[in-house]
Amino acid sequence: MHPLHIFLSLGALLFLLGVFLVLTRRNAVMALMGVELMLNAANLNFVAFSRYDQIDLDGQMAALFVIVLAAAEVAVGLALILNLYRRKHSIDLSDSRELLG
């Protein structure tokens, strides 16, 4: 069995990579991929803590719930990106600010 800190370090690295993608990319698809990386990092931490505890399956259940939420988030996000592309012919996030005002 691997030590817990290896999985938590990998989860932290994935989360930071996701934050970097969300904050630095203008492309809406890349920002959406960054959000997905952050959600998967949280899933990794949930499962690692649950595996470390070995008493109950709360971590796996939380990870399954996050996977379902991530699927819904991708569907809504891609619909918004498609709508942005149809209106502005671009998926640049700075163009989405114009739709609000």
CNS distance restraints for C-alpha pairs under 8 A (distance, minus, plus):
assign (resid   2 and name CA) (resid   6 and name CA) 7.29 0.50 0.50
assign (resid   3 and name CA) (resid   7 and name CA) 7.60 0.50 0.50
assign (resid   4 and name CA) (resid   8 and name CA) 6.36 0.50 0.50
assign (resid   4 and name CA) (resid  48 and name CA) 6.67 0.50 0.50
assign (resid   4 and name CA) (resid  49 and name CA) 7.53 0.50 0.50
assign (resid   4 and name CA) (resid  52 and name CA) 6.80 0.50 0.50
assign (resid   5 and name CA) (resid   9 and name CA) 5.85 0.50 0.50
assign (resid   6 and name CA) (resid  10 and name CA) 6.25 0.50 0.50
assign (resid   7 and name CA) (resid  11 and name CA) 6.09 0.50 0.50
assign (resid   7 and name CA) (resid  44 and name CA) 7.15 0.50 0.50
assign (resid   7 and name CA) (resid  45 and name CA) 6.95 0.50 0.50
assign (resid   7 and name CA) (resid  48 and name CA) 6.33 0.50 0.50
assign (resid   8 and name CA) (resid  12 and name CA) 6.07 0.50 0.50
assign (resid   8 and name CA) (resid  44 and name CA) 7.74 0.50 0.50
assign (resid   8 and name CA) (resid  45 and name CA) 5.93 0.50 0.50
assign (resid   8 and name CA) (resid  48 and name CA) 7.35 0.50 0.50
assign (resid   9 and name CA) (resid  13 and name CA) 6.13 0.50 0.50
assign (resid  10 and name CA) (resid  14 and name CA) 6.18 0.50 0.50
assign (resid  10 and name CA) (resid  41 and name CA) 7.81 0.50 0.50
assign (resid  11 and name CA) (resid  15 and name CA) 6.08 0.50 0.50
assign (resid  11 and name CA) (resid  41 and name CA) 4.51 0.50 0.50
assign (resid  11 and name CA) (resid  42 and name CA) 6.79 0.50 0.50
assign (resid  11 and name CA) (resid  44 and name CA) 5.94 0.50 0.50
assign (resid  11 and name CA) (resid  45 and name CA) 6.03 0.50 0.50
assign (resid  12 and name CA) (resid  16 and name CA) 6.11 0.50 0.50
assign (resid  12 and name CA) (resid  41 and name CA) 6.84 0.50 0.50
assign (resid  13 and name CA) (resid  17 and name CA) 6.17 0.50 0.50
assign (resid  14 and name CA) (resid  18 and name CA) 6.20 0.50 0.50
assign (resid  14 and name CA) (resid  37 and name CA) 6.20 0.50 0.50
assign (resid  14 and name CA) (resid  38 and name CA) 6.57 0.50 0.50
assign (resid  14 and name CA) (resid  40 and name CA) 7.83 0.50 0.50
assign (resid  14 and name CA) (resid  41 and name CA) 5.50 0.50 0.50
assign (resid  15 and name CA) (resid  19 and name CA) 6.25 0.50 0.50
assign (resid  15 and name CA) (resid  37 and name CA) 6.35 0.50 0.50
assign (resid  15 and name CA) (resid  38 and name CA) 4.53 0.50 0.50
assign (resid  15 and name CA) (resid  39 and name CA) 7.80 0.50 0.50
assign (resid  15 and name CA) (resid  41 and name CA) 5.36 0.50 0.50
assign (resid  15 and name CA) (resid  42 and name CA) 7.56 0.50 0.50
assign (resid  16 and name CA) (resid  20 and name CA) 6.09 0.50 0.50
assign (resid  16 and name CA) (resid  38 and name CA) 7.64 0.50 0.50
assign (resid  17 and name CA) (resid  21 and name CA) 6.26 0.50 0.50
assign (resid  17 and name CA) (resid  34 and name CA) 7.23 0.50 0.50
assign (resid  17 and name CA) (resid  37 and name CA) 7.43 0.50 0.50
assign (resid  17 and name CA) (resid  38 and name CA) 7.89 0.50 0.50
assign (resid  18 and name CA) (resid  22 and name CA) 6.23 0.50 0.50
assign (resid  18 and name CA) (resid  33 and name CA) 7.47 0.50 0.50
assign (resid  18 and name CA) (resid  34 and name CA) 3.95 0.50 0.50
assign (resid  18 and name CA) (resid  35 and name CA) 5.96 0.50 0.50
assign (resid  18 and name CA) (resid  36 and name CA) 7.39 0.50 0.50
assign (resid  18 and name CA) (resid  37 and name CA) 5.04 0.50 0.50
assign (resid  18 and name CA) (resid  38 and name CA) 5.13 0.50 0.50
assign (resid  19 and name CA) (resid  23 and name CA) 6.09 0.50 0.50
assign (resid  19 and name CA) (resid  34 and name CA) 6.37 0.50 0.50
assign (resid  19 and name CA) (resid  35 and name CA) 7.46 0.50 0.50
assign (resid  19 and name CA) (resid  38 and name CA) 7.07 0.50 0.50
assign (resid  20 and name CA) (resid  24 and name CA) 5.93 0.50 0.50
assign (resid  20 and name CA) (resid  34 and name CA) 7.50 0.50 0.50
assign (resid  21 and name CA) (resid  25 and name CA) 5.65 0.50 0.50
assign (resid  21 and name CA) (resid  30 and name CA) 6.64 0.50 0.50
assign (resid  21 and name CA) (resid  31 and name CA) 5.78 0.50 0.50
assign (resid  21 and name CA) (resid  33 and name CA) 7.70 0.50 0.50
assign (resid  21 and name CA) (resid  34 and name CA) 5.00 0.50 0.50
assign (resid  22 and name CA) (resid  30 and name CA) 7.33 0.50 0.50
assign (resid  22 and name CA) (resid  31 and name CA) 4.44 0.50 0.50
assign (resid  22 and name CA) (resid  32 and name CA) 7.37 0.50 0.50
assign (resid  22 and name CA) (resid  34 and name CA) 5.29 0.50 0.50
assign (resid  22 and name CA) (resid  35 and name CA) 6.78 0.50 0.50
assign (resid  23 and name CA) (resid  31 and name CA) 7.69 0.50 0.50
assign (resid  25 and name CA) (resid  30 and name CA) 6.43 0.50 0.50
assign (resid  25 and name CA) (resid  31 and name CA) 6.15 0.50 0.50
assign (resid  26 and name CA) (resid  30 and name CA) 7.78 0.50 0.50
assign (resid  26 and name CA) (resid  31 and name CA) 7.39 0.50 0.50
assign (resid  26 and name CA) (resid  92 and name CA) 5.35 0.50 0.50
assign (resid  26 and name CA) (resid  93 and name CA) 5.25 0.50 0.50
assign (resid  26 and name CA) (resid  94 and name CA) 7.04 0.50 0.50
assign (resid  27 and name CA) (resid  31 and name CA) 6.39 0.50 0.50
assign (resid  27 and name CA) (resid  91 and name CA) 5.89 0.50 0.50
assign (resid  27 and name CA) (resid  92 and name CA) 4.96 0.50 0.50
assign (resid  27 and name CA) (resid  93 and name CA) 6.11 0.50 0.50
assign (resid  28 and name CA) (resid  32 and name CA) 6.16 0.50 0.50
assign (resid  28 and name CA) (resid  81 and name CA) 6.69 0.50 0.50
assign (resid  28 and name CA) (resid  91 and name CA) 5.65 0.50 0.50
assign (resid  28 and name CA) (resid  92 and name CA) 6.05 0.50 0.50
assign (resid  28 and name CA) (resid  93 and name CA) 5.65 0.50 0.50
assign (resid  29 and name CA) (resid  33 and name CA) 6.22 0.50 0.50
assign (resid  29 and name CA) (resid  78 and name CA) 7.86 0.50 0.50
assign (resid  29 and name CA) (resid  81 and name CA) 7.52 0.50 0.50
assign (resid  29 and name CA) (resid  91 and name CA) 7.64 0.50 0.50
assign (resid  30 and name CA) (resid  34 and name CA) 6.23 0.50 0.50
assign (resid  31 and name CA) (resid  35 and name CA) 6.44 0.50 0.50
assign (resid  32 and name CA) (resid  36 and name CA) 6.35 0.50 0.50
assign (resid  32 and name CA) (resid  74 and name CA) 7.50 0.50 0.50
assign (resid  32 and name CA) (resid  77 and name CA) 7.07 0.50 0.50
assign (resid  33 and name CA) (resid  37 and name CA) 6.23 0.50 0.50
assign (resid  34 and name CA) (resid  38 and name CA) 6.36 0.50 0.50
assign (resid  35 and name CA) (resid  39 and name CA) 6.31 0.50 0.50
assign (resid  36 and name CA) (resid  40 and name CA) 6.16 0.50 0.50
assign (resid  36 and name CA) (resid  70 and name CA) 6.95 0.50 0.50
assign (resid  37 and name CA) (resid  41 and name CA) 6.12 0.50 0.50
assign (resid  38 and name CA) (resid  42 and name CA) 6.35 0.50 0.50
assign (resid  39 and name CA) (resid  43 and name CA) 6.28 0.50 0.50
assign (resid  39 and name CA) (resid  66 and name CA) 7.12 0.50 0.50
assign (resid  39 and name CA) (resid  67 and name CA) 7.99 0.50 0.50
assign (resid  39 and name CA) (resid  70 and name CA) 7.18 0.50 0.50
assign (resid  40 and name CA) (resid  44 and name CA) 6.16 0.50 0.50
assign (resid  41 and name CA) (resid  45 and name CA) 6.37 0.50 0.50
assign (resid  42 and name CA) (resid  46 and name CA) 6.17 0.50 0.50
assign (resid  42 and name CA) (resid  63 and name CA) 7.78 0.50 0.50
assign (resid  43 and name CA) (resid  47 and name CA) 6.19 0.50 0.50
assign (resid  43 and name CA) (resid  62 and name CA) 7.68 0.50 0.50
assign (resid  43 and name CA) (resid  63 and name CA) 4.80 0.50 0.50
assign (resid  43 and name CA) (resid  66 and name CA) 7.06 0.50 0.50
assign (resid  43 and name CA) (resid  67 and name CA) 7.94 0.50 0.50
assign (resid  44 and name CA) (resid  48 and name CA) 6.02 0.50 0.50
assign (resid  44 and name CA) (resid  63 and name CA) 7.82 0.50 0.50
assign (resid  45 and name CA) (resid  49 and name CA) 6.08 0.50 0.50
assign (resid  46 and name CA) (resid  50 and name CA) 6.15 0.50 0.50
assign (resid  46 and name CA) (resid  59 and name CA) 4.57 0.50 0.50
assign (resid  46 and name CA) (resid  60 and name CA) 6.68 0.50 0.50
assign (resid  46 and name CA) (resid  62 and name CA) 6.87 0.50 0.50
assign (resid  46 and name CA) (resid  63 and name CA) 6.15 0.50 0.50
assign (resid  47 and name CA) (resid  51 and name CA) 5.94 0.50 0.50
assign (resid  47 and name CA) (resid  59 and name CA) 5.03 0.50 0.50
assign (resid  47 and name CA) (resid  60 and name CA) 5.40 0.50 0.50
assign (resid  47 and name CA) (resid  63 and name CA) 6.81 0.50 0.50
assign (resid  48 and name CA) (resid  52 and name CA) 6.04 0.50 0.50
assign (resid  48 and name CA) (resid  59 and name CA) 7.76 0.50 0.50
assign (resid  49 and name CA) (resid  53 and name CA) 6.17 0.50 0.50
assign (resid  49 and name CA) (resid  59 and name CA) 6.67 0.50 0.50
assign (resid  50 and name CA) (resid  54 and name CA) 6.14 0.50 0.50
assign (resid  50 and name CA) (resid  55 and name CA) 7.80 0.50 0.50
assign (resid  50 and name CA) (resid  56 and name CA) 6.99 0.50 0.50
assign (resid  50 and name CA) (resid  57 and name CA) 6.26 0.50 0.50
assign (resid  50 and name CA) (resid  58 and name CA) 6.53 0.50 0.50
assign (resid  50 and name CA) (resid  59 and name CA) 4.64 0.50 0.50
assign (resid  50 and name CA) (resid  60 and name CA) 6.74 0.50 0.50
assign (resid  51 and name CA) (resid  59 and name CA) 7.87 0.50 0.50
assign (resid  57 and name CA) (resid  61 and name CA) 6.22 0.50 0.50
assign (resid  58 and name CA) (resid  62 and name CA) 6.09 0.50 0.50
assign (resid  59 and name CA) (resid  63 and name CA) 6.10 0.50 0.50
assign (resid  60 and name CA) (resid  64 and name CA) 6.12 0.50 0.50
assign (resid  61 and name CA) (resid  65 and name CA) 6.22 0.50 0.50
assign (resid  62 and name CA) (resid  66 and name CA) 6.19 0.50 0.50
assign (resid  63 and name CA) (resid  67 and name CA) 6.17 0.50 0.50
assign (resid  64 and name CA) (resid  68 and name CA) 6.41 0.50 0.50
assign (resid  65 and name CA) (resid  69 and name CA) 6.29 0.50 0.50
assign (resid  66 and name CA) (resid  70 and name CA) 5.96 0.50 0.50
assign (resid  67 and name CA) (resid  71 and name CA) 6.27 0.50 0.50
assign (resid  68 and name CA) (resid  72 and name CA) 6.50 0.50 0.50
assign (resid  69 and name CA) (resid  73 and name CA) 6.07 0.50 0.50
assign (resid  70 and name CA) (resid  74 and name CA) 6.09 0.50 0.50
assign (resid  71 and name CA) (resid  75 and name CA) 6.35 0.50 0.50
assign (resid  72 and name CA) (resid  76 and name CA) 6.29 0.50 0.50
assign (resid  73 and name CA) (resid  77 and name CA) 5.84 0.50 0.50
assign (resid  74 and name CA) (resid  78 and name CA) 5.88 0.50 0.50
assign (resid  75 and name CA) (resid  79 and name CA) 6.21 0.50 0.50
assign (resid  76 and name CA) (resid  80 and name CA) 6.23 0.50 0.50
assign (resid  77 and name CA) (resid  81 and name CA) 6.17 0.50 0.50
assign (resid  78 and name CA) (resid  82 and name CA) 6.01 0.50 0.50
assign (resid  79 and name CA) (resid  83 and name CA) 6.16 0.50 0.50
assign (resid  80 and name CA) (resid  84 and name CA) 6.10 0.50 0.50
assign (resid  81 and name CA) (resid  85 and name CA) 6.14 0.50 0.50
assign (resid  81 and name CA) (resid  91 and name CA) 6.41 0.50 0.50
assign (resid  82 and name CA) (resid  86 and name CA) 6.18 0.50 0.50
assign (resid  83 and name CA) (resid  87 and name CA) 6.28 0.50 0.50
assign (resid  84 and name CA) (resid  88 and name CA) 5.89 0.50 0.50
assign (resid  84 and name CA) (resid  89 and name CA) 7.27 0.50 0.50
assign (resid  84 and name CA) (resid  90 and name CA) 6.97 0.50 0.50
assign (resid  84 and name CA) (resid  91 and name CA) 6.37 0.50 0.50
assign (resid  84 and name CA) (resid  95 and name CA) 7.91 0.50 0.50
assign (resid  84 and name CA) (resid  96 and name CA) 6.71 0.50 0.50
assign (resid  85 and name CA) (resid  89 and name CA) 4.48 0.50 0.50
assign (resid  85 and name CA) (resid  90 and name CA) 4.95 0.50 0.50
assign (resid  85 and name CA) (resid  91 and name CA) 5.54 0.50 0.50
assign (resid  88 and name CA) (resid  95 and name CA) 7.10 0.50 0.50
assign (resid  90 and name CA) (resid  95 and name CA) 7.41 0.50 0.50
assign (resid  91 and name CA) (resid  95 and name CA) 7.42 0.50 0.50
assign (resid  92 and name CA) (resid  96 and name CA) 7.26 0.50 0.50
assign (resid  93 and name CA) (resid  97 and name CA) 7.23 0.50 0.50
assign (resid  94 and name CA) (resid  98 and name CA) 7.52 0.50 0.50
assign (resid  95 and name CA) (resid  99 and name CA) 7.24 0.50 0.50
assign (resid  96 and name CA) (resid 100 and name CA) 7.11 0.50 0.50
assign (resid  97 and name CA) (resid 101 and name CA) 7.10 0.50 0.50
